Amino acid sequence: MSKLTTRSRKALPKSAFALPGDKYPVEDKPHAANAKARASQQYKAGHLTAADKAKVDAKADAALGKKGK
């Protein structure tokens, strides 16, 4: 996964994130896969709602090229 510096993260459009507040960047396949993994961890820990996890999964699946998952 490429390093996402603060400068490059701030330069990303809002559409490159799965959740508001610039959370869970999904601008490329490695970051999308990581976003899905982190969202699952946060959901299991009780820090993320099921609806937010579904949003992250849908946005990440789109970035990963998965259809209907």
Distance bins in CASP14 RR format, pairs under 12 A and 6 or more apart:
PFRMAT RR
TARGET T0000
AUTHOR 0000-0000-0000
RMODE 2
METHOD distances of the structure
MODEL  1
1 25 0 0 0 0 0 1 0 0 0 0 0
1 26 0 0 0 0 0 1 0 0 0 0 0
1 27 0 0 0 0 0 1 0 0 0 0 0
1 28 0 0 0 0 1 0 0 0 0 0 0
1 29 0 0 0 0 1 0 0 0 0 0 0
1 30 1 1 0 0 0 0 0 0 0 0 0
1 31 1 0 0 1 0 0 0 0 0 0 0
1 32 0 0 0 0 0 1 0 0 0 0 0
1 33 0 0 0 0 1 0 0 0 0 0 0
1 34 1 0 0 1 0 0 0 0 0 0 0
1 35 0 0 0 0 0 1 0 0 0 0 0
1 37 0 0 0 0 0 1 0 0 0 0 0
2 8 0 0 0 0 1 0 0 0 0 0 0
2 9 0 0 0 0 0 1 0 0 0 0 0
2 25 0 0 0 0 0 1 0 0 0 0 0
2 27 0 0 0 0 1 0 0 0 0 0 0
2 28 1 0 0 1 0 0 0 0 0 0 0
2 29 0 0 0 0 0 1 0 0 0 0 0
2 30 1 0 0 1 0 0 0 0 0 0 0
2 31 1 0 0 1 0 0 0 0 0 0 0
2 34 0 0 0 0 0 1 0 0 0 0 0
3 9 0 0 0 0 0 1 0 0 0 0 0
3 25 0 0 0 0 0 1 0 0 0 0 0
3 28 0 0 0 0 0 1 0 0 0 0 0
3 30 0 0 0 0 0 1 0 0 0 0 0
3 31 0 0 0 0 0 1 0 0 0 0 0
4 10 0 0 0 0 0 1 0 0 0 0 0
4 11 0 0 0 0 0 1 0 0 0 0 0
4 12 0 0 0 0 1 0 0 0 0 0 0
4 16 0 0 0 0 0 1 0 0 0 0 0
4 17 0 0 0 0 0 1 0 0 0 0 0
4 22 0 0 0 0 0 1 0 0 0 0 0
4 24 0 0 0 0 0 1 0 0 0 0 0
4 25 1 0 0 1 0 0 0 0 0 0 0
4 26 0 0 0 0 0 1 0 0 0 0 0
4 27 0 0 0 0 1 0 0 0 0 0 0
4 28 0 0 0 0 1 0 0 0 0 0 0
4 30 0 0 0 0 1 0 0 0 0 0 0
4 31 1 0 0 1 0 0 0 0 0 0 0
4 34 0 0 0 0 1 0 0 0 0 0 0
4 35 0 0 0 0 0 1 0 0 0 0 0
5 11 0 0 0 0 1 0 0 0 0 0 0
5 12 0 0 0 0 0 1 0 0 0 0 0
5 25 0 0 0 0 0 1 0 0 0 0 0
6 12 0 0 0 0 0 1 0 0 0 0 0
6 22 0 0 0 0 0 1 0 0 0 0 0
8 16 0 0 0 0 0 1 0 0 0 0 0
8 25 0 0 0 0 1 0 0 0 0 0 0
8 27 0 0 0 0 1 0 0 0 0 0 0
8 28 0 0 0 0 0 1 0 0 0 0 0
8 31 0 0 0 0 0 1 0 0 0 0 0
9 16 0 0 0 0 1 0 0 0 0 0 0
9 17 0 0 0 0 1 0 0 0 0 0 0
9 21 0 0 0 0 0 1 0 0 0 0 0
9 22 1 0 0 1 0 0 0 0 0 0 0
9 23 0 0 0 0 0 1 0 0 0 0 0
9 24 0 0 0 0 0 1 0 0 0 0 0
9 25 1 0 0 1 0 0 0 0 0 0 0
9 27 0 0 0 0 1 0 0 0 0 0 0
9 31 0 0 0 0 0 1 0 0 0 0 0
10 16 0 0 0 0 0 1 0 0 0 0 0
10 17 0 0 0 0 0 1 0 0 0 0 0
10 21 0 0 0 0 0 1 0 0 0 0 0
10 22 0 0 0 0 1 0 0 0 0 0 0
10 25 0 0 0 0 0 1 0 0 0 0 0
11 22 0 0 0 0 0 1 0 0 0 0 0
11 25 0 0 0 0 0 1 0 0 0 0 0
11 27 0 0 0 0 0 1 0 0 0 0 0
12 18 0 0 0 0 0 1 0 0 0 0 0
12 21 0 0 0 0 0 1 0 0 0 0 0
12 22 1 0 0 1 0 0 0 0 0 0 0
12 23 0 0 0 0 0 1 0 0 0 0 0
12 24 0 0 0 0 0 1 0 0 0 0 0
12 25 1 0 0 1 0 0 0 0 0 0 0
12 26 0 0 0 0 1 0 0 0 0 0 0
12 27 1 0 1 0 0 0 0 0 0 0 0
12 28 0 0 0 0 0 1 0 0 0 0 0
12 31 0 0 0 0 1 0 0 0 0 0 0
13 22 0 0 0 0 0 1 0 0 0 0 0
13 25 0 0 0 0 0 1 0 0 0 0 0
13 26 0 0 0 0 0 1 0 0 0 0 0
13 27 0 0 0 0 1 0 0 0 0 0 0
14 20 1 0 0 1 0 0 0 0 0 0 0
14 21 0 0 0 0 1 0 0 0 0 0 0
14 22 1 0 0 1 0 0 0 0 0 0 0
14 23 0 0 0 0 0 1 0 0 0 0 0
14 25 0 0 0 0 0 1 0 0 0 0 0
14 26 0 0 0 0 0 1 0 0 0 0 0
14 27 0 0 0 0 0 1 0 0 0 0 0
14 59 0 0 0 0 0 1 0 0 0 0 0
15 22 0 0 0 0 0 1 0 0 0 0 0
15 25 0 0 0 0 0 1 0 0 0 0 0
15 26 0 0 0 0 1 0 0 0 0 0 0
15 27 0 0 0 0 1 0 0 0 0 0 0
15 59 0 0 0 0 1 0 0 0 0 0 0
15 62 0 0 0 0 0 1 0 0 0 0 0
15 63 0 0 0 0 0 1 0 0 0 0 0
16 22 0 0 0 0 1 0 0 0 0 0 0
16 23 0 0 0 0 0 1 0 0 0 0 0
16 24 0 0 0 0 1 0 0 0 0 0 0
16 25 1 0 1 0 0 0 0 0 0 0 0
16 26 1 0 0 1 0 0 0 0 0 0 0
16 27 1 0 1 0 0 0 0 0 0 0 0
16 28 0 0 0 0 1 0 0 0 0 0 0
16 31 0 0 0 0 1 0 0 0 0 0 0
16 32 0 0 0 0 0 1 0 0 0 0 0
16 35 0 0 0 0 0 1 0 0 0 0 0
16 59 0 0 0 0 1 0 0 0 0 0 0
16 60 0 0 0 0 0 1 0 0 0 0 0
16 62 0 0 0 0 0 1 0 0 0 0 0
16 63 0 0 0 0 1 0 0 0 0 0 0
17 23 1 0 0 1 0 0 0 0 0 0 0
17 24 1 0 0 1 0 0 0 0 0 0 0
17 25 1 0 1 0 0 0 0 0 0 0 0
17 26 1 0 0 1 0 0 0 0 0 0 0
17 27 0 0 0 0 1 0 0 0 0 0 0
17 31 0 0 0 0 1 0 0 0 0 0 0
17 32 0 0 0 0 0 1 0 0 0 0 0
17 35 0 0 0 0 1 0 0 0 0 0 0
17 55 0 0 0 0 0 1 0 0 0 0 0
17 56 0 0 0 0 1 0 0 0 0 0 0
17 59 0 0 0 0 1 0 0 0 0 0 0
17 60 0 0 0 0 0 1 0 0 0 0 0
17 63 0 0 0 0 0 1 0 0 0 0 0
18 24 1 1 0 0 0 0 0 0 0 0 0
18 25 1 0 0 1 0 0 0 0 0 0 0
18 26 1 0 1 0 0 0 0 0 0 0 0
18 27 0 0 0 0 0 1 0 0 0 0 0
18 31 0 0 0 0 1 0 0 0 0 0 0
18 32 0 0 0 0 1 0 0 0 0 0 0
18 34 0 0 0 0 0 1 0 0 0 0 0
18 35 1 0 1 0 0 0 0 0 0 0 0
18 36 0 0 0 0 1 0 0 0 0 0 0
18 38 0 0 0 0 1 0 0 0 0 0 0
18 39 1 0 0 1 0 0 0 0 0 0 0
18 42 0 0 0 0 0 1 0 0 0 0 0
18 48 0 0 0 0 0 1 0 0 0 0 0
18 52 0 0 0 0 1 0 0 0 0 0 0
18 53 0 0 0 0 1 0 0 0 0 0 0
18 54 0 0 0 0 0 1 0 0 0 0 0
18 55 1 0 1 0 0 0 0 0 0 0 0
18 56 1 0 1 0 0 0 0 0 0 0 0
18 57 0 0 0 0 1 0 0 0 0 0 0
18 58 0 0 0 0 1 0 0 0 0 0 0
18 59 1 1 0 0 0 0 0 0 0 0 0
18 60 1 0 0 1 0 0 0 0 0 0 0
18 61 0 0 0 0 0 1 0 0 0 0 0
18 62 0 0 0 0 1 0 0 0 0 0 0
18 63 0 0 0 0 1 0 0 0 0 0 0
18 64 0 0 0 0 0 1 0 0 0 0 0
19 25 0 0 0 0 1 0 0 0 0 0 0
19 26 0 0 0 0 1 0 0 0 0 0 0
19 35 0 0 0 0 1 0 0 0 0 0 0
19 38 0 0 0 0 0 1 0 0 0 0 0
19 39 0 0 0 0 1 0 0 0 0 0 0
19 42 0 0 0 0 0 1 0 0 0 0 0
19 48 0 0 0 0 1 0 0 0 0 0 0
19 49 0 0 0 0 0 1 0 0 0 0 0
19 51 0 0 0 0 0 1 0 0 0 0 0
19 52 1 0 1 0 0 0 0 0 0 0 0
19 53 0 0 0 0 1 0 0 0 0 0 0
19 54 0 0 0 0 0 1 0 0 0 0 0
19 55 1 0 0 1 0 0 0 0 0 0 0
19 56 1 0 0 1 0 0 0 0 0 0 0
19 57 0 0 0 0 0 1 0 0 0 0 0
19 58 0 0 0 0 0 1 0 0 0 0 0
19 59 0 0 0 0 1 0 0 0 0 0 0
19 60 0 0 0 0 0 1 0 0 0 0 0
20 52 0 0 0 0 1 0 0 0 0 0 0
20 55 0 0 0 0 1 0 0 0 0 0 0
20 56 0 0 0 0 0 1 0 0 0 0 0
20 59 0 0 0 0 0 1 0 0 0 0 0
21 52 0 0 0 0 0 1 0 0 0 0 0
22 35 0 0 0 0 0 1 0 0 0 0 0
23 35 0 0 0 0 1 0 0 0 0 0 0
23 38 0 0 0 0 1 0 0 0 0 0 0
23 39 0 0 0 0 1 0 0 0 0 0 0
23 42 0 0 0 0 1 0 0 0 0 0 0
23 47 0 0 0 0 0 1 0 0 0 0 0
23 48 0 0 0 0 1 0 0 0 0 0 0
23 52 0 0 0 0 1 0 0 0 0 0 0
23 53 0 0 0 0 0 1 0 0 0 0 0
23 55 0 0 0 0 0 1 0 0 0 0 0
23 56 0 0 0 0 1 0 0 0 0 0 0
23 59 0 0 0 0 0 1 0 0 0 0 0
24 31 0 0 0 0 1 0 0 0 0 0 0
24 32 0 0 0 0 1 0 0 0 0 0 0
24 33 0 0 0 0 0 1 0 0 0 0 0
24 34 0 0 0 0 1 0 0 0 0 0 0
24 35 1 0 1 0 0 0 0 0 0 0 0
24 36 0 0 0 0 1 0 0 0 0 0 0
24 37 0 0 0 0 0 1 0 0 0 0 0
24 38 1 0 0 1 0 0 0 0 0 0 0
24 39 1 0 0 1 0 0 0 0 0 0 0
24 40 0 0 0 0 0 1 0 0 0 0 0
24 41 0 0 0 0 0 1 0 0 0 0 0
24 42 0 0 0 0 1 0 0 0 0 0 0
24 43 0 0 0 0 0 1 0 0 0 0 0
24 48 0 0 0 0 1 0 0 0 0 0 0
24 52 0 0 0 0 1 0 0 0 0 0 0
24 53 0 0 0 0 1 0 0 0 0 0 0
24 55 0 0 0 0 1 0 0 0 0 0 0
24 56 1 0 1 0 0 0 0 0 0 0 0
24 57 0 0 0 0 0 1 0 0 0 0 0
24 58 0 0 0 0 0 1 0 0 0 0 0
24 59 1 0 0 1 0 0 0 0 0 0 0
24 60 1 0 0 1 0 0 0 0 0 0 0
24 63 0 0 0 0 0 1 0 0 0 0 0
25 31 1 0 1 0 0 0 0 0 0 0 0
25 32 0 0 0 0 1 0 0 0 0 0 0
25 33 0 0 0 0 0 1 0 0 0 0 0
25 34 0 0 0 0 1 0 0 0 0 0 0
25 35 1 0 0 1 0 0 0 0 0 0 0
25 36 0 0 0 0 0 1 0 0 0 0 0
25 38 0 0 0 0 0 1 0 0 0 0 0
25 39 0 0 0 0 0 1 0 0 0 0 0
25 56 0 0 0 0 0 1 0 0 0 0 0
25 59 0 0 0 0 0 1 0 0 0 0 0
25 60 0 0 0 0 1 0 0 0 0 0 0
25 63 0 0 0 0 1 0 0 0 0 0 0
26 32 1 0 1 0 0 0 0 0 0 0 0
26 33 0 0 0 0 1 0 0 0 0 0 0
26 34 0 0 0 0 1 0 0 0 0 0 0
26 35 1 0 1 0 0 0 0 0 0 0 0
26 36 0 0 0 0 1 0 0 0 0 0 0
26 37 0 0 0 0 0 1 0 0 0 0 0
26 38 0 0 0 0 0 1 0 0 0 0 0
26 39 0 0 0 0 0 1 0 0 0 0 0
26 55 0 0 0 0 0 1 0 0 0 0 0
26 56 1 0 0 1 0 0 0 0 0 0 0
26 57 0 0 0 0 0 1 0 0 0 0 0
26 58 0 0 0 0 1 0 0 0 0 0 0
26 59 1 0 1 0 0 0 0 0 0 0 0
26 60 1 0 1 0 0 0 0 0 0 0 0
26 61 0 0 0 0 1 0 0 0 0 0 0
26 62 1 0 0 1 0 0 0 0 0 0 0
26 63 1 0 1 0 0 0 0 0 0 0 0
26 64 0 0 0 0 1 0 0 0 0 0 0
26 65 0 0 0 0 0 1 0 0 0 0 0
27 34 0 0 0 0 0 1 0 0 0 0 0
27 35 0 0 0 0 1 0 0 0 0 0 0
27 59 0 0 0 0 0 1 0 0 0 0 0
27 60 0 0 0 0 0 1 0 0 0 0 0
27 62 0 0 0 0 0 1 0 0 0 0 0
27 63 1 0 0 1 0 0 0 0 0 0 0
27 64 0 0 0 0 0 1 0 0 0 0 0
28 34 0 0 0 0 1 0 0 0 0 0 0
28 35 0 0 0 0 0 1 0 0 0 0 0
28 60 0 0 0 0 0 1 0 0 0 0 0
28 63 1 0 0 1 0 0 0 0 0 0 0
28 64 0 0 0 0 1 0 0 0 0 0 0
28 65 0 0 0 0 0 1 0 0 0 0 0
29 35 0 0 0 0 0 1 0 0 0 0 0
29 36 0 0 0 0 0 1 0 0 0 0 0
29 60 0 0 0 0 1 0 0 0 0 0 0
29 61 0 0 0 0 0 1 0 0 0 0 0
29 62 0 0 0 0 0 1 0 0 0 0 0
29 63 1 0 0 1 0 0 0 0 0 0 0
29 64 1 0 1 0 0 0 0 0 0 0 0
29 65 0 0 0 0 1 0 0 0 0 0 0
29 66 0 0 0 0 0 1 0 0 0 0 0
30 36 0 0 0 0 0 1 0 0 0 0 0
30 37 0 0 0 0 0 1 0 0 0 0 0
30 60 0 0 0 0 0 1 0 0 0 0 0
30 63 0 0 0 0 1 0 0 0 0 0 0
30 64 0 0 0 0 1 0 0 0 0 0 0
31 37 0 0 0 0 0 1 0 0 0 0 0
31 38 0 0 0 0 0 1 0 0 0 0 0
31 56 0 0 0 0 0 1 0 0 0 0 0
31 59 0 0 0 0 0 1 0 0 0 0 0
31 60 0 0 0 0 1 0 0 0 0 0 0
31 63 1 0 0 1 0 0 0 0 0 0 0
31 64 0 0 0 0 0 1 0 0 0 0 0
32 38 0 0 0 0 0 1 0 0 0 0 0
32 39 0 0 0 0 0 1 0 0 0 0 0
32 56 0 0 0 0 1 0 0 0 0 0 0
32 57 0 0 0 0 1 0 0 0 0 0 0
32 58 0 0 0 0 0 1 0 0 0 0 0
32 59 1 0 0 1 0 0 0 0 0 0 0
32 60 1 0 1 0 0 0 0 0 0 0 0
32 61 1 0 0 1 0 0 0 0 0 0 0
32 62 0 0 0 0 1 0 0 0 0 0 0
32 63 1 1 0 0 0 0 0 0 0 0 0
32 64 1 0 1 0 0 0 0 0 0 0 0
32 65 0 0 0 0 1 0 0 0 0 0 0
32 66 0 0 0 0 1 0 0 0 0 0 0
32 69 0 0 0 0 0 1 0 0 0 0 0
33 39 0 0 0 0 0 1 0 0 0 0 0
33 40 0 0 0 0 0 1 0 0 0 0 0
33 56 0 0 0 0 0 1 0 0 0 0 0
33 57 0 0 0 0 0 1 0 0 0 0 0
33 60 1 0 0 1 0 0 0 0 0 0 0
33 61 0 0 0 0 0 1 0 0 0 0 0
33 63 0 0 0 0 1 0 0 0 0 0 0
33 64 1 0 0 1 0 0 0 0 0 0 0
33 65 0 0 0 0 0 1 0 0 0 0 0
33 66 0 0 0 0 0 1 0 0 0 0 0
34 40 0 0 0 0 0 1 0 0 0 0 0
34 41 0 0 0 0 0 1 0 0 0 0 0
34 56 0 0 0 0 0 1 0 0 0 0 0
34 60 0 0 0 0 1 0 0 0 0 0 0
34 63 0 0 0 0 0 1 0 0 0 0 0
34 64 0 0 0 0 0 1 0 0 0 0 0
35 41 0 0 0 0 0 1 0 0 0 0 0
35 42 0 0 0 0 0 1 0 0 0 0 0
35 48 0 0 0 0 0 1 0 0 0 0 0
35 52 0 0 0 0 0 1 0 0 0 0 0
35 53 0 0 0 0 0 1 0 0 0 0 0
35 55 0 0 0 0 0 1 0 0 0 0 0
35 56 1 0 1 0 0 0 0 0 0 0 0
35 57 0 0 0 0 1 0 0 0 0 0 0
35 58 0 0 0 0 0 1 0 0 0 0 0
35 59 1 0 0 1 0 0 0 0 0 0 0
35 60 1 0 1 0 0 0 0 0 0 0 0
35 61 0 0 0 0 0 1 0 0 0 0 0
35 62 0 0 0 0 0 1 0 0 0 0 0
35 63 0 0 0 0 1 0 0 0 0 0 0
35 64 0 0 0 0 1 0 0 0 0 0 0
36 42 0 0 0 0 0 1 0 0 0 0 0
36 43 0 0 0 0 0 1 0 0 0 0 0
36 48 0 0 0 0 0 1 0 0 0 0 0
36 53 0 0 0 0 1 0 0 0 0 0 0
36 54 0 0 0 0 0 1 0 0 0 0 0
36 55 0 0 0 0 0 1 0 0 0 0 0
36 56 1 0 0 1 0 0 0 0 0 0 0
36 57 1 0 1 0 0 0 0 0 0 0 0
36 58 0 0 0 0 0 1 0 0 0 0 0
36 59 0 0 0 0 1 0 0 0 0 0 0
36 60 1 0 1 0 0 0 0 0 0 0 0
36 61 1 0 0 1 0 0 0 0 0 0 0
36 62 0 0 0 0 0 1 0 0 0 0 0
36 63 0 0 0 0 1 0 0 0 0 0 0
36 64 0 0 0 0 1 0 0 0 0 0 0
36 66 0 0 0 0 0 1 0 0 0 0 0
36 69 0 0 0 0 0 1 0 0 0 0 0
37 43 0 0 0 0 0 1 0 0 0 0 0
37 44 0 0 0 0 0 1 0 0 0 0 0
37 53 0 0 0 0 0 1 0 0 0 0 0
37 56 0 0 0 0 0 1 0 0 0 0 0
37 57 0 0 0 0 0 1 0 0 0 0 0
37 60 0 0 0 0 1 0 0 0 0 0 0
38 44 0 0 0 0 0 1 0 0 0 0 0
38 45 0 0 0 0 0 1 0 0 0 0 0
38 47 0 0 0 0 0 1 0 0 0 0 0
38 48 0 0 0 0 1 0 0 0 0 0 0
38 52 0 0 0 0 0 1 0 0 0 0 0
38 53 0 0 0 0 0 1 0 0 0 0 0
38 56 0 0 0 0 1 0 0 0 0 0 0
38 57 0 0 0 0 0 1 0 0 0 0 0
38 60 0 0 0 0 1 0 0 0 0 0 0
39 45 0 0 0 0 0 1 0 0 0 0 0
39 46 0 0 0 0 0 1 0 0 0 0 0
39 47 0 0 0 0 1 0 0 0 0 0 0
39 48 1 0 0 1 0 0 0 0 0 0 0
39 49 0 0 0 0 0 1 0 0 0 0 0
39 50 0 0 0 0 0 1 0 0 0 0 0
39 51 0 0 0 0 0 1 0 0 0 0 0
39 52 1 0 0 1 0 0 0 0 0 0 0
39 53 1 0 1 0 0 0 0 0 0 0 0
39 54 0 0 0 0 1 0 0 0 0 0 0
39 55 0 0 0 0 1 0 0 0 0 0 0
39 56 1 1 0 0 0 0 0 0 0 0 0
39 57 1 0 0 1 0 0 0 0 0 0 0
39 58 0 0 0 0 0 1 0 0 0 0 0
39 59 0 0 0 0 1 0 0 0 0 0 0
39 60 1 0 0 1 0 0 0 0 0 0 0
39 61 0 0 0 0 0 1 0 0 0 0 0
40 46 0 0 0 0 0 1 0 0 0 0 0
40 47 0 0 0 0 0 1 0 0 0 0 0
40 48 0 0 0 0 1 0 0 0 0 0 0
40 50 0 0 0 0 0 1 0 0 0 0 0
40 52 0 0 0 0 0 1 0 0 0 0 0
40 53 1 0 0 1 0 0 0 0 0 0 0
40 54 0 0 0 0 0 1 0 0 0 0 0
40 56 0 0 0 0 1 0 0 0 0 0 0
40 57 0 0 0 0 1 0 0 0 0 0 0
40 60 0 0 0 0 0 1 0 0 0 0 0
41 47 0 0 0 0 1 0 0 0 0 0 0
41 48 0 0 0 0 1 0 0 0 0 0 0
41 53 0 0 0 0 0 1 0 0 0 0 0
41 56 0 0 0 0 0 1 0 0 0 0 0
42 48 1 1 0 0 0 0 0 0 0 0 0
42 49 0 0 0 0 1 0 0 0 0 0 0
42 50 0 0 0 0 0 1 0 0 0 0 0
42 52 0 0 0 0 1 0 0 0 0 0 0
42 53 1 0 0 1 0 0 0 0 0 0 0
42 56 0 0 0 0 1 0 0 0 0 0 0
43 49 1 0 0 1 0 0 0 0 0 0 0
43 50 1 0 0 1 0 0 0 0 0 0 0
43 51 0 0 0 0 0 1 0 0 0 0 0
43 52 1 0 0 1 0 0 0 0 0 0 0
43 53 1 0 1 0 0 0 0 0 0 0 0
43 54 0 0 0 0 1 0 0 0 0 0 0
43 55 0 0 0 0 0 1 0 0 0 0 0
43 56 0 0 0 0 1 0 0 0 0 0 0
43 57 0 0 0 0 1 0 0 0 0 0 0
44 50 0 0 0 0 0 1 0 0 0 0 0
44 53 0 0 0 0 1 0 0 0 0 0 0
45 53 0 0 0 0 0 1 0 0 0 0 0
46 52 0 0 0 0 0 1 0 0 0 0 0
46 53 0 0 0 0 0 1 0 0 0 0 0
47 53 0 0 0 0 0 1 0 0 0 0 0
48 54 0 0 0 0 0 1 0 0 0 0 0
48 55 0 0 0 0 1 0 0 0 0 0 0
48 56 1 0 0 1 0 0 0 0 0 0 0
48 57 0 0 0 0 0 1 0 0 0 0 0
49 55 0 0 0 0 1 0 0 0 0 0 0
49 56 0 0 0 0 0 1 0 0 0 0 0
50 56 0 0 0 0 0 1 0 0 0 0 0
50 57 0 0 0 0 0 1 0 0 0 0 0
51 57 0 0 0 0 0 1 0 0 0 0 0
51 58 0 0 0 0 0 1 0 0 0 0 0
52 58 0 0 0 0 0 1 0 0 0 0 0
52 59 0 0 0 0 0 1 0 0 0 0 0
53 59 0 0 0 0 0 1 0 0 0 0 0
53 60 0 0 0 0 0 1 0 0 0 0 0
54 60 0 0 0 0 0 1 0 0 0 0 0
54 61 0 0 0 0 0 1 0 0 0 0 0
54 69 0 0 0 0 0 1 0 0 0 0 0
55 61 0 0 0 0 0 1 0 0 0 0 0
55 62 0 0 0 0 0 1 0 0 0 0 0
56 62 0 0 0 0 0 1 0 0 0 0 0
56 63 0 0 0 0 0 1 0 0 0 0 0
56 64 0 0 0 0 0 1 0 0 0 0 0
57 63 0 0 0 0 0 1 0 0 0 0 0
57 64 0 0 0 0 0 1 0 0 0 0 0
57 66 0 0 0 0 1 0 0 0 0 0 0
57 68 0 0 0 0 0 1 0 0 0 0 0
57 69 1 0 0 1 0 0 0 0 0 0 0
58 64 0 0 0 0 0 1 0 0 0 0 0
58 65 0 0 0 0 0 1 0 0 0 0 0
58 66 0 0 0 0 1 0 0 0 0 0 0
58 67 0 0 0 0 0 1 0 0 0 0 0
58 68 0 0 0 0 1 0 0 0 0 0 0
58 69 0 0 0 0 1 0 0 0 0 0 0
59 65 0 0 0 0 0 1 0 0 0 0 0
59 66 0 0 0 0 0 1 0 0 0 0 0
59 69 0 0 0 0 0 1 0 0 0 0 0
60 66 0 0 0 0 1 0 0 0 0 0 0
60 69 0 0 0 0 1 0 0 0 0 0 0
61 67 1 0 0 1 0 0 0 0 0 0 0
61 68 1 0 0 1 0 0 0 0 0 0 0
61 69 1 0 1 0 0 0 0 0 0 0 0
62 68 0 0 0 0 1 0 0 0 0 0 0
62 69 0 0 0 0 1 0 0 0 0 0 0
63 69 0 0 0 0 0 1 0 0 0 0 0
END
